[in-house]
Amino acid sequence: MHANVGDRLVVESHSDAQHRREAEVLEVRGADGGPPYLVRWDDGHESLAFPGPDAHVVPAGF
């Protein structure tokens, strides 16, 4: 996985009990654009994200 500041991290839901989550990438802390990422989630809180296989990156502007 590769991300840049301003990209969106999207984590898909695989059940009805959870919803799809989106976050803005604020900082890339891994080498060559890799995780972990400091993100601001759609509910406003910030955290360090280590995305799993259910996540993908949407480039800024899309």
Order of alpha helices (4+ residues) and beta strands (2+ residues): beta-beta-beta-beta-beta
